[in-house]
């Protein structure tokens, strides 16, 4: 079967990457990044 993932780590990593990507896209388009919830 599938191996167990450390879901807390995966979720925090995805949230972190999403915040970076949103800031990057906001910088590219010259808009302020919306405030994200901290994971």
Buried (B, 14 or more C-beta within 10 A) or exposed (E): EEEEEEEEEEEEEEBEEEBEEBBEEEEEEEEEBEEEEEE
